[in-house]
Amino acid sequence: MEGANRITVSYEQQVAMKEGIVNHLSDEYFKARPQLDNGHNRRIFESGADRMYWMLKDNKELNNGRDQ
């Protein structure tokens, strides 16, 4: 939106938001697959979800050309 107010978010706040999203995704994924739920599989899942978050965040095309 043109002229919309932007909120400045620090890197630490971005990381905290990302961790909340990744934790929620992990919980939902393993709730549907309880037989796979263990520490090792969660670390693998969270590593991939972490990478996906930063790739999507940094992809200007997916963000409609907005700098975020």
N, CA, C and O atoms as a Tripos MOL2 file, in Angstrom:
@<TRIPOS>MOLECULE
protein
  272   271    68     0     0
PROTEIN
NO_CHARGES

@<TRIPOS>ATOM
      1 N           0.8380   -1.1750    0.0000 N.3       1 MET1
      2 CA          0.0000    0.0000    0.0000 C.3       1 MET1
      3 C           0.8810    1.2360    0.0000 C.2       1 MET1
      4 O           1.8160    1.3600    0.7910 O.2       1 MET1
      5 N           0.5630    2.1340   -0.8960 N.am      2 GLU2
      6 CA          1.3250    3.3570   -0.9810 C.3       2 GLU2
      7 C           0.9460    4.2800    0.1590 C.2       2 GLU2
      8 O          -0.2330    4.4110    0.4890 O.2       2 GLU2
      9 N           1.9150    4.9100    0.7530 N.am      3 GLY3
     10 CA          1.6520    5.8440    1.8270 C.3       3 GLY3
     11 C           1.3500    5.1870    3.1710 C.2       3 GLY3
     12 O           1.0510    5.8800    4.1440 O.2       3 GLY3
     13 N           1.4230    3.8800    3.2320 N.am      4 ALA4
     14 CA          1.1460    3.1830    4.4900 C.3       4 ALA4
     15 C           2.2980    3.4100    5.4610 C.2       4 ALA4
     16 O           3.4590    3.4930    5.0610 O.2       4 ALA4
     17 N           1.9630    3.5070    6.7260 N.am      5 ASN5
     18 CA          3.0000    3.6590    7.7450 C.3       5 ASN5
     19 C           3.7330    2.3420    7.9050 C.2       5 ASN5
     20 O           3.1320    1.2680    7.9160 O.2       5 ASN5
     21 N           5.0430    2.4510    8.0270 N.am      6 ARG6
     22 CA          5.8590    1.2520    8.2410 C.3       6 ARG6
     23 C           6.3850    1.2550    9.6640 C.2       6 ARG6
     24 O           6.7270    2.3000   10.2170 O.2       6 ARG6
     25 N           6.4410    0.0960   10.2310 N.am      7 ILE7
     26 CA          6.9900   -0.0650   11.5680 C.3       7 ILE7
     27 C           8.4020   -0.6060   11.4260 C.2       7 ILE7
     28 O           8.6260   -1.5990   10.7350 O.2       7 ILE7
     29 N           9.3400    0.0380   12.0730 N.am      8 THR8
     30 CA         10.7160   -0.4280   12.0440 C.3       8 THR8
     31 C          10.8640   -1.5630   13.0480 C.2       8 THR8
     32 O          10.4940   -1.4390   14.2150 O.2       8 THR8
     33 N          11.4100   -2.6620   12.5690 N.am      9 VAL9
     34 CA         11.5860   -3.8420   13.4100 C.3       9 VAL9
     35 C          13.0710   -4.1560   13.4560 C.2       9 VAL9
     36 O          13.7260   -4.2460   12.4170 O.2       9 VAL9
     37 N          13.6000   -4.3210   14.6540 N.am     10 SER10
     38 CA         15.0210   -4.6410   14.7940 C.3      10 SER10
     39 C          15.2850   -6.0850   14.3630 C.2      10 SER10
     40 O          14.3610   -6.8870   14.2260 O.2      10 SER10
     41 N          16.5500   -6.3920   14.1550 N.am     11 TYR11
     42 CA         16.9270   -7.7590   13.7770 C.3      11 TYR11
     43 C          16.5090   -8.7470   14.8590 C.2      11 TYR11
     44 O          16.0280   -9.8390   14.5560 O.2      11 TYR11
     45 N          16.6930   -8.3640   16.1210 N.am     12 GLU12
     46 CA         16.3190   -9.2490   17.2280 C.3      12 GLU12
     47 C          14.8180   -9.5220   17.2230 C.2      12 GLU12
     48 O          14.3910  -10.6400   17.5090 O.2      12 GLU12
     49 N          14.0170   -8.5100   16.9020 N.am     13 GLN13
     50 CA         12.5710   -8.6960   16.8270 C.3      13 GLN13
     51 C          12.2080   -9.6100   15.6570 C.2      13 GLN13
     52 O          11.3060  -10.4400   15.7740 O.2      13 GLN13
     53 N          12.9170   -9.4580   14.5200 N.am     14 GLN14
     54 CA         12.6850  -10.3350   13.3680 C.3      14 GLN14
     55 C          12.9820  -11.7800   13.7330 C.2      14 GLN14
     56 O          12.2210  -12.6830   13.3860 O.2      14 GLN14
     57 N          14.0910  -11.9980   14.4330 N.am     15 VAL15
     58 CA         14.4630  -13.3540   14.8340 C.3      15 VAL15
     59 C          13.4260  -13.9250   15.7980 C.2      15 VAL15
     60 O          13.0690  -15.0980   15.6910 O.2      15 VAL15
     61 N          12.9440  -13.1230   16.7270 N.am     16 ALA16
     62 CA         11.9370  -13.5930   17.6780 C.3      16 ALA16
     63 C          10.6380  -13.9650   16.9530 C.2      16 ALA16
     64 O          10.0180  -14.9790   17.2730 O.2      16 ALA16
     65 N          10.2310  -13.1520   15.9880 N.am     17 MET17
     66 CA          9.0220  -13.4660   15.2180 C.3      17 MET17
     67 C           9.2260  -14.7440   14.4100 C.2      17 MET17
     68 O           8.3330  -15.5880   14.3400 O.2      17 MET17
     69 N          10.4010  -14.8820   13.8030 N.am     18 LYS18
     70 CA         10.7120  -16.0850   13.0210 C.3      18 LYS18
     71 C          10.6740  -17.3180   13.8980 C.2      18 LYS18
     72 O          10.1230  -18.3430   13.4950 O.2      18 LYS18
     73 N          11.2480  -17.2420   15.0920 N.am     19 GLU19
     74 CA         11.2580  -18.3930   15.9960 C.3      19 GLU19
     75 C           9.8450  -18.7810   16.4130 C.2      19 GLU19
     76 O           9.5350  -19.9680   16.5230 O.2      19 GLU19
     77 N           8.9940  -17.8010   16.6420 N.am     20 GLY20
     78 CA          7.6060  -18.0990   16.9740 C.3      20 GLY20
     79 C           6.8920  -18.8060   15.8380 C.2      20 GLY20
     80 O           6.1490  -19.7600   16.0650 O.2      20 GLY20
     81 N           7.1140  -18.3460   14.6220 N.am     21 ILE21
     82 CA          6.4960  -18.9680   13.4440 C.3      21 ILE21
     83 C           7.0080  -20.3860   13.2640 C.2      21 ILE21
     84 O           6.2240  -21.3130   13.0600 O.2      21 ILE21
     85 N           8.3240  -20.5580   13.3380 N.am     22 VAL22
     86 CA          8.9250  -21.8880   13.1440 C.3      22 VAL22
     87 C           8.4630  -22.8450   14.2390 C.2      22 VAL22
     88 O           8.1730  -24.0060   13.9500 O.2      22 VAL22
     89 N           8.3880  -22.3910   15.4760 N.am     23 ASN23
     90 CA          7.9110  -23.2540   16.5670 C.3      23 ASN23
     91 C           6.4740  -23.6920   16.3260 C.2      23 ASN23
     92 O           6.1280  -24.8540   16.5380 O.2      23 ASN23
     93 N           5.6390  -22.7580   15.8810 N.am     24 HIS24
     94 CA          4.2430  -23.1030   15.6020 C.3      24 HIS24
     95 C           4.1550  -24.1160   14.4550 C.2      24 HIS24
     96 O           3.4240  -25.1010   14.5510 O.2      24 HIS24
     97 N           4.9030  -23.8720   13.3670 N.am     25 LEU25
     98 CA          4.9020  -24.8120   12.2440 C.3      25 LEU25
     99 C           5.3590  -26.1970   12.6850 C.2      25 LEU25
    100 O           4.7680  -27.2060   12.3000 O.2      25 LEU25
    101 N           6.4040  -26.2410   13.4860 N.am     26 SER26
    102 CA          6.9360  -27.5120   13.9680 C.3      26 SER26
    103 C           5.9040  -28.2440   14.8220 C.2      26 SER26
    104 O           5.6890  -29.4440   14.6510 O.2      26 SER26
    105 N           5.2730  -27.5260   15.7340 N.am     27 ASP27
    106 CA          4.2500  -28.1530   16.5870 C.3      27 ASP27
    107 C           3.1040  -28.7200   15.7590 C.2      27 ASP27
    108 O           2.6560  -29.8390   16.0090 O.2      27 ASP27
    109 N           2.6260  -27.9620   14.7800 N.am     28 GLU28
    110 CA          1.5220  -28.4230   13.9400 C.3      28 GLU28
    111 C           1.9340  -29.6190   13.0770 C.2      28 GLU28
    112 O           1.1650  -30.5660   12.9120 O.2      28 GLU28
    113 N           3.1420  -29.5690   12.5320 N.am     29 TYR29
    114 CA          3.6300  -30.6620   11.6900 C.3      29 TYR29
    115 C           3.7050  -31.9600   12.4890 C.2      29 TYR29
    116 O           3.2360  -33.0010   12.0300 O.2      29 TYR29
    117 N           4.2940  -31.9000   13.6840 N.am     30 PHE30
    118 CA          4.4830  -33.1150   14.4670 C.3      30 PHE30
    119 C           3.2180  -33.5460   15.2170 C.2      30 PHE30
    120 O           3.1140  -34.7010   15.6310 O.2      30 PHE30
    121 N           2.2670  -32.6450   15.3930 N.am     31 LYS31
    122 CA          0.9850  -33.0420   15.9530 C.3      31 LYS31
    123 C           0.2870  -34.0080   14.9830 C.2      31 LYS31
    124 O          -0.3930  -34.9450   15.4020 O.2      31 LYS31
    125 N           0.4690  -33.7590   13.6870 N.am     32 ALA32
    126 CA         -0.1370  -34.6170   12.6630 C.3      32 ALA32
    127 C           0.6930  -35.8800   12.4200 C.2      32 ALA32
    128 O           0.2000  -36.8210   11.7970 O.2      32 ALA32
    129 N           1.9310  -35.9220   12.8920 N.am     33 ARG33
    130 CA          2.8240  -37.0670   12.6840 C.3      33 ARG33
    131 C           3.5230  -37.4460   13.9850 C.2      33 ARG33
    132 O           4.7490  -37.3630   14.0670 O.2      33 ARG33
    133 N           2.7740  -37.8600   15.0000 N.am     34 PRO34
    134 CA          3.3800  -38.1140   16.3180 C.3      34 PRO34
    135 C           4.4360  -39.2200   16.2960 C.2      34 PRO34
    136 O           5.3400  -39.2230   17.1320 O.2      34 PRO34
    137 N           4.3340  -40.1490   15.3600 N.am     35 GLN35
    138 CA          5.3210  -41.2300   15.2940 C.3      35 GLN35
    139 C           6.7140  -40.7130   14.9030 C.2      35 GLN35
    140 O           7.7160  -41.3880   15.1390 O.2      35 GLN35
    141 N           6.7720  -39.5180   14.3040 N.am     36 LEU36
    142 CA          8.0570  -38.9440   13.8910 C.3      36 LEU36
    143 C           8.6070  -37.9280   14.8820 C.2      36 LEU36
    144 O           9.7070  -37.4100   14.6920 O.2      36 LEU36
    145 N           7.8550  -37.6410   15.9310 N.am     37 ASP37
    146 CA          8.2070  -36.5550   16.8470 C.3      37 ASP37
    147 C           9.3140  -36.9800   17.8030 C.2      37 ASP37
    148 O           9.0860  -37.7280   18.7540 O.2      37 ASP37
    149 N          10.5050  -36.4900   17.5300 N.am     38 ASN38
    150 CA         11.6320  -36.6450   18.4460 C.3      38 ASN38
    151 C          12.5670  -35.4580   18.2370 C.2      38 ASN38
    152 O          12.4170  -34.7130   17.2690 O.2      38 ASN38
    153 N          13.5040  -35.2840   19.1170 N.am     39 GLY39
    154 CA         14.3940  -34.1240   19.0630 C.3      39 GLY39
    155 C          15.1610  -34.0000   17.7640 C.2      39 GLY39
    156 O          15.3030  -32.9010   17.2290 O.2      39 GLY39
    157 N          15.6530  -35.1090   17.2540 N.am     40 HIS40
    158 CA         16.4360  -35.0930   16.0190 C.3      40 HIS40
    159 C          15.5840  -34.6170   14.8390 C.2      40 HIS40
    160 O          16.0020  -33.7380   14.0850 O.2      40 HIS40
    161 N          14.3980  -35.1950   14.6820 N.am     41 ASN41
    162 CA         13.5300  -34.7980   13.5750 C.3      41 ASN41
    163 C          13.0590  -33.3530   13.7070 C.2      41 ASN41
    164 O          12.9070  -32.6570   12.7030 O.2      41 ASN41
    165 N          12.8280  -32.9010   14.9310 N.am     42 ARG42
    166 CA         12.4330  -31.5020   15.1250 C.3      42 ARG42
    167 C          13.5540  -30.5560   14.7180 C.2      42 ARG42
    168 O          13.2920  -29.5190   14.1100 O.2      42 ARG42
    169 N          14.7930  -30.8950   15.0430 N.am     43 ARG43
    170 CA         15.9180  -30.0390   14.6480 C.3      43 ARG43
    171 C          16.0380  -29.9680   13.1310 C.2      43 ARG43
    172 O          16.2950  -28.8990   12.5770 O.2      43 ARG43
    173 N          15.8530  -31.0990   12.4570 N.am     44 ILE44
    174 CA         15.9050  -31.1170   10.9910 C.3      44 ILE44
    175 C          14.7840  -30.2520   10.4190 C.2      44 ILE44
    176 O          15.0200  -29.4240    9.5390 O.2      44 ILE44
    177 N          13.5590  -30.4460   10.9230 N.am     45 PHE45
    178 CA         12.4200  -29.6720   10.4430 C.3      45 PHE45
    179 C          12.6440  -28.1820   10.6870 C.2      45 PHE45
    180 O          12.4450  -27.3670    9.7860 O.2      45 PHE45
    181 N          13.0560  -27.8270   11.8980 N.am     46 GLU46
    182 CA         13.2340  -26.4250   12.2460 C.3      46 GLU46
    183 C          14.3540  -25.7800   11.4420 C.2      46 GLU46
    184 O          14.2730  -24.5950   11.1200 O.2      46 GLU46
    185 N          15.3910  -26.5310   11.1130 N.am     47 SER47
    186 CA         16.4570  -26.0070   10.2720 C.3      47 SER47
    187 C          15.9330  -25.6550    8.8790 C.2      47 SER47
    188 O          16.2460  -24.5930    8.3410 O.2      47 SER47
    189 N          15.1420  -26.5440    8.3050 N.am     48 GLY48
    190 CA         14.5520  -26.2820    6.9940 C.3      48 GLY48
    191 C          13.5530  -25.1380    7.0340 C.2      48 GLY48
    192 O          13.5230  -24.3120    6.1230 O.2      48 GLY48
    193 N          12.7330  -25.0780    8.0800 N.am     49 ALA49
    194 CA         11.7460  -24.0110    8.2050 C.3      49 ALA49
    195 C          12.4340  -22.6640    8.4190 C.2      49 ALA49
    196 O          11.9690  -21.6410    7.9160 O.2      49 ALA49
    197 N          13.5290  -22.6640    9.1570 N.am     50 ASP50
    198 CA         14.3020  -21.4500    9.3730 C.3      50 ASP50
    199 C          14.8410  -20.9240    8.0410 C.2      50 ASP50
    200 O          14.7210  -19.7370    7.7370 O.2      50 ASP50
    201 N          15.4250  -21.8090    7.2660 N.am     51 ARG51
    202 CA         15.9650  -21.4160    5.9570 C.3      51 ARG51
    203 C          14.8580  -20.9140    5.0380 C.2      51 ARG51
    204 O          15.0350  -19.9170    4.3380 O.2      51 ARG51
    205 N          13.7140  -21.6040    5.0390 N.am     52 MET52
    206 CA         12.5830  -21.2000    4.2140 C.3      52 MET52
    207 C          12.1110  -19.7990    4.6150 C.2      52 MET52
    208 O          11.8080  -18.9820    3.7450 O.2      52 MET52
    209 N          12.0450  -19.5160    5.9050 N.am     53 TYR53
    210 CA         11.5900  -18.2030    6.3730 C.3      53 TYR53
    211 C          12.4690  -17.0950    5.8050 C.2      53 TYR53
    212 O          11.9600  -16.1210    5.2510 O.2      53 TYR53
    213 N          13.7880  -17.2380    5.9390 N.am     54 TRP54
    214 CA         14.6830  -16.1740    5.4730 C.3      54 TRP54
    215 C          14.6850  -16.0760    3.9500 C.2      54 TRP54
    216 O          14.8090  -14.9790    3.4070 O.2      54 TRP54
    217 N          14.5490  -17.2030    3.2540 N.am     55 MET55
    218 CA         14.4870  -17.1560    1.7850 C.3      55 MET55
    219 C          13.2330  -16.4020    1.3360 C.2      55 MET55
    220 O          13.3120  -15.5560    0.4460 O.2      55 MET55
    221 N          12.0960  -16.6940    1.9310 N.am     56 LEU56
    222 CA         10.8600  -16.0090    1.5630 C.3      56 LEU56
    223 C          10.9080  -14.5350    1.9460 C.2      56 LEU56
    224 O          10.4410  -13.6780    1.1960 O.2      56 LEU56
    225 N          11.4690  -14.2430    3.1060 N.am     57 LYS57
    226 CA         11.5500  -12.8640    3.5560 C.3      57 LYS57
    227 C          12.4380  -12.0470    2.6350 C.2      57 LYS57
    228 O          12.1300  -10.8890    2.3490 O.2      57 LYS57
    229 N          13.5360  -12.6290    2.1660 N.am     58 ASP58
    230 CA         14.4930  -11.9100    1.3240 C.3      58 ASP58
    231 C          14.0920  -11.8660   -0.1430 C.2      58 ASP58
    232 O          14.7000  -11.1280   -0.9180 O.2      58 ASP58
    233 N          13.0870  -12.6350   -0.5440 N.am     59 ASN59
    234 CA         12.6850  -12.6780   -1.9440 C.3      59 ASN59
    235 C          11.7230  -11.5370   -2.2350 C.2      59 ASN59
    236 O          10.5380  -11.6070   -1.9110 O.2      59 ASN59
    237 N          12.2520  -10.4830   -2.8530 N.am     60 LYS60
    238 CA         11.4380   -9.3020   -3.1260 C.3      60 LYS60
    239 C          10.2700   -9.6200   -4.0400 C.2      60 LYS60
    240 O           9.2060   -9.0140   -3.9130 O.2      60 LYS60
    241 N          10.4480  -10.5570   -4.9560 N.am     61 GLU61
    242 CA          9.3690  -10.9220   -5.8710 C.3      61 GLU61
    243 C           8.1880  -11.4940   -5.0960 C.2      61 GLU61
    244 O           7.0380  -11.1810   -5.4030 O.2      61 GLU61
    245 N           8.4610  -12.3280   -4.0980 N.am     62 LEU62
    246 CA          7.3920  -12.8930   -3.2930 C.3      62 LEU62
    247 C           6.7930  -11.8660   -2.3420 C.2      62 LEU62
    248 O           5.6730  -12.0380   -1.8610 O.2      62 LEU62
    249 N           7.5360  -10.8000   -2.0710 N.am     63 ASN63
    250 CA          7.0310   -9.7260   -1.2130 C.3      63 ASN63
    251 C           6.4830   -8.5840   -2.0420 C.2      63 ASN63
    252 O           6.4010   -7.4550   -1.5570 O.2      63 ASN63
    253 N           6.1050   -8.8520   -3.2810 N.am     64 ASN64
    254 CA          5.5340   -7.8290   -4.1570 C.3      64 ASN64
    255 C           6.4670   -6.6350   -4.3400 C.2      64 ASN64
    256 O           6.0190   -5.4950   -4.4630 O.2      64 ASN64
    257 N           7.7840   -6.9160   -4.3560 N.am     65 GLY65
    258 CA          8.7620   -5.8660   -4.5870 C.3      65 GLY65
    259 C           9.0300   -4.9710   -3.4010 C.2      65 GLY65
    260 O           9.8100   -4.0260   -3.5220 O.2      65 GLY65
    261 N           8.4140   -5.2280   -2.2540 N.am     66 ARG66
    262 CA          8.6290   -4.3970   -1.0840 C.3      66 ARG66
    263 C           9.9250   -4.7940   -0.3890 C.2      66 ARG66
    264 O          10.2460   -5.9780   -0.2810 O.2      66 ARG66
    265 N          10.6490   -3.8160    0.0710 N.am     67 ASP67
    266 CA         11.8190   -4.0870    0.9160 C.3      67 ASP67
    267 C          11.3160   -4.3540    2.3080 C.2      67 ASP67
    268 O          10.5070   -3.5980    2.8460 O.2      67 ASP67
    269 N          11.8010   -5.4450    2.8960 N.am     68 GLN68
    270 CA         11.3590   -5.7760    4.2560 C.3      68 GLN68
    271 C          12.5410   -6.0630    5.1200 C.2      68 GLN68
    272 O          12.3820   -6.3630    6.3040 O.2      68 GLN68
@<TRIPOS>BOND
     1     1     2 1
     2     2     3 1
     3     3     4 2
     4     3     5 am
     5     5     6 1
     6     6     7 1
     7     7     8 2
     8     7     9 am
     9     9    10 1
    10    10    11 1
    11    11    12 2
    12    11    13 am
    13    13    14 1
    14    14    15 1
    15    15    16 2
    16    15    17 am
    17    17    18 1
    18    18    19 1
    19    19    20 2
    20    19    21 am
    21    21    22 1
    22    22    23 1
    23    23    24 2
    24    23    25 am
    25    25    26 1
    26    26    27 1
    27    27    28 2
    28    27    29 am
    29    29    30 1
    30    30    31 1
    31    31    32 2
    32    31    33 am
    33    33    34 1
    34    34    35 1
    35    35    36 2
    36    35    37 am
    37    37    38 1
    38    38    39 1
    39    39    40 2
    40    39    41 am
    41    41    42 1
    42    42    43 1
    43    43    44 2
    44    43    45 am
    45    45    46 1
    46    46    47 1
    47    47    48 2
    48    47    49 am
    49    49    50 1
    50    50    51 1
    51    51    52 2
    52    51    53 am
    53    53    54 1
    54    54    55 1
    55    55    56 2
    56    55    57 am
    57    57    58 1
    58    58    59 1
    59    59    60 2
    60    59    61 am
    61    61    62 1
    62    62    63 1
    63    63    64 2
    64    63    65 am
    65    65    66 1
    66    66    67 1
    67    67    68 2
    68    67    69 am
    69    69    70 1
    70    70    71 1
    71    71    72 2
    72    71    73 am
    73    73    74 1
    74    74    75 1
    75    75    76 2
    76    75    77 am
    77    77    78 1
    78    78    79 1
    79    79    80 2
    80    79    81 am
    81    81    82 1
    82    82    83 1
    83    83    84 2
    84    83    85 am
    85    85    86 1
    86    86    87 1
    87    87    88 2
    88    87    89 am
    89    89    90 1
    90    90    91 1
    91    91    92 2
    92    91    93 am
    93    93    94 1
    94    94    95 1
    95    95    96 2
    96    95    97 am
    97    97    98 1
    98    98    99 1
    99    99   100 2
   100    99   101 am
   101   101   102 1
   102   102   103 1
   103   103   104 2
   104   103   105 am
   105   105   106 1
   106   106   107 1
   107   107   108 2
   108   107   109 am
   109   109   110 1
   110   110   111 1
   111   111   112 2
   112   111   113 am
   113   113   114 1
   114   114   115 1
   115   115   116 2
   116   115   117 am
   117   117   118 1
   118   118   119 1
   119   119   120 2
   120   119   121 am
   121   121   122 1
   122   122   123 1
   123   123   124 2
   124   123   125 am
   125   125   126 1
   126   126   127 1
   127   127   128 2
   128   127   129 am
   129   129   130 1
   130   130   131 1
   131   131   132 2
   132   131   133 am
   133   133   134 1
   134   134   135 1
   135   135   136 2
   136   135   137 am
   137   137   138 1
   138   138   139 1
   139   139   140 2
   140   139   141 am
   141   141   142 1
   142   142   143 1
   143   143   144 2
   144   143   145 am
   145   145   146 1
   146   146   147 1
   147   147   148 2
   148   147   149 am
   149   149   150 1
   150   150   151 1
   151   151   152 2
   152   151   153 am
   153   153   154 1
   154   154   155 1
   155   155   156 2
   156   155   157 am
   157   157   158 1
   158   158   159 1
   159   159   160 2
   160   159   161 am
   161   161   162 1
   162   162   163 1
   163   163   164 2
   164   163   165 am
   165   165   166 1
   166   166   167 1
   167   167   168 2
   168   167   169 am
   169   169   170 1
   170   170   171 1
   171   171   172 2
   172   171   173 am
   173   173   174 1
   174   174   175 1
   175   175   176 2
   176   175   177 am
   177   177   178 1
   178   178   179 1
   179   179   180 2
   180   179   181 am
   181   181   182 1
   182   182   183 1
   183   183   184 2
   184   183   185 am
   185   185   186 1
   186   186   187 1
   187   187   188 2
   188   187   189 am
   189   189   190 1
   190   190   191 1
   191   191   192 2
   192   191   193 am
   193   193   194 1
   194   194   195 1
   195   195   196 2
   196   195   197 am
   197   197   198 1
   198   198   199 1
   199   199   200 2
   200   199   201 am
   201   201   202 1
   202   202   203 1
   203   203   204 2
   204   203   205 am
   205   205   206 1
   206   206   207 1
   207   207   208 2
   208   207   209 am
   209   209   210 1
   210   210   211 1
   211   211   212 2
   212   211   213 am
   213   213   214 1
   214   214   215 1
   215   215   216 2
   216   215   217 am
   217   217   218 1
   218   218   219 1
   219   219   220 2
   220   219   221 am
   221   221   222 1
   222   222   223 1
   223   223   224 2
   224   223   225 am
   225   225   226 1
   226   226   227 1
   227   227   228 2
   228   227   229 am
   229   229   230 1
   230   230   231 1
   231   231   232 2
   232   231   233 am
   233   233   234 1
   234   234   235 1
   235   235   236 2
   236   235   237 am
   237   237   238 1
   238   238   239 1
   239   239   240 2
   240   239   241 am
   241   241   242 1
   242   242   243 1
   243   243   244 2
   244   243   245 am
   245   245   246 1
   246   246   247 1
   247   247   248 2
   248   247   249 am
   249   249   250 1
   250   250   251 1
   251   251   252 2
   252   251   253 am
   253   253   254 1
   254   254   255 1
   255   255   256 2
   256   255   257 am
   257   257   258 1
   258   258   259 1
   259   259   260 2
   260   259   261 am
   261   261   262 1
   262   262   263 1
   263   263   264 2
   264   263   265 am
   265   265   266 1
   266   266   267 1
   267   267   268 2
   268   267   269 am
   269   269   270 1
   270   270   271 1
   271   271   272 2
@<TRIPOS>SUBSTRUCTURE
     1 MET1         2 RESIDUE 1 A MET
     2 GLU2         6 RESIDUE 1 A GLU
     3 GLY3        10 RESIDUE 1 A GLY
     4 ALA4        14 RESIDUE 1 A ALA
     5 ASN5        18 RESIDUE 1 A ASN
     6 ARG6        22 RESIDUE 1 A ARG
     7 ILE7        26 RESIDUE 1 A ILE
     8 THR8        30 RESIDUE 1 A THR
     9 VAL9        34 RESIDUE 1 A VAL
    10 SER10       38 RESIDUE 1 A SER
    11 TYR11       42 RESIDUE 1 A TYR
    12 GLU12       46 RESIDUE 1 A GLU
    13 GLN13       50 RESIDUE 1 A GLN
    14 GLN14       54 RESIDUE 1 A GLN
    15 VAL15       58 RESIDUE 1 A VAL
    16 ALA16       62 RESIDUE 1 A ALA
    17 MET17       66 RESIDUE 1 A MET
    18 LYS18       70 RESIDUE 1 A LYS
    19 GLU19       74 RESIDUE 1 A GLU
    20 GLY20       78 RESIDUE 1 A GLY
    21 ILE21       82 RESIDUE 1 A ILE
    22 VAL22       86 RESIDUE 1 A VAL
    23 ASN23       90 RESIDUE 1 A ASN
    24 HIS24       94 RESIDUE 1 A HIS
    25 LEU25       98 RESIDUE 1 A LEU
    26 SER26      102 RESIDUE 1 A SER
    27 ASP27      106 RESIDUE 1 A ASP
    28 GLU28      110 RESIDUE 1 A GLU
    29 TYR29      114 RESIDUE 1 A TYR
    30 PHE30      118 RESIDUE 1 A PHE
    31 LYS31      122 RESIDUE 1 A LYS
    32 ALA32      126 RESIDUE 1 A ALA
    33 ARG33      130 RESIDUE 1 A ARG
    34 PRO34      134 RESIDUE 1 A PRO
    35 GLN35      138 RESIDUE 1 A GLN
    36 LEU36      142 RESIDUE 1 A LEU
    37 ASP37      146 RESIDUE 1 A ASP
    38 ASN38      150 RESIDUE 1 A ASN
    39 GLY39      154 RESIDUE 1 A GLY
    40 HIS40      158 RESIDUE 1 A HIS
    41 ASN41      162 RESIDUE 1 A ASN
    42 ARG42      166 RESIDUE 1 A ARG
    43 ARG43      170 RESIDUE 1 A ARG
    44 ILE44      174 RESIDUE 1 A ILE
    45 PHE45      178 RESIDUE 1 A PHE
    46 GLU46      182 RESIDUE 1 A GLU
    47 SER47      186 RESIDUE 1 A SER
    48 GLY48      190 RESIDUE 1 A GLY
    49 ALA49      194 RESIDUE 1 A ALA
    50 ASP50      198 RESIDUE 1 A ASP
    51 ARG51      202 RESIDUE 1 A ARG
    52 MET52      206 RESIDUE 1 A MET
    53 TYR53      210 RESIDUE 1 A TYR
    54 TRP54      214 RESIDUE 1 A TRP
    55 MET55      218 RESIDUE 1 A MET
    56 LEU56      222 RESIDUE 1 A LEU
    57 LYS57      226 RESIDUE 1 A LYS
    58 ASP58      230 RESIDUE 1 A ASP
    59 ASN59      234 RESIDUE 1 A ASN
    60 LYS60      238 RESIDUE 1 A LYS
    61 GLU61      242 RESIDUE 1 A GLU
    62 LEU62      246 RESIDUE 1 A LEU
    63 ASN63      250 RESIDUE 1 A ASN
    64 ASN64      254 RESIDUE 1 A ASN
    65 GLY65      258 RESIDUE 1 A GLY
    66 ARG66      262 RESIDUE 1 A ARG
    67 ASP67      266 RESIDUE 1 A ASP
    68 GLN68      270 RESIDUE 1 A GLN
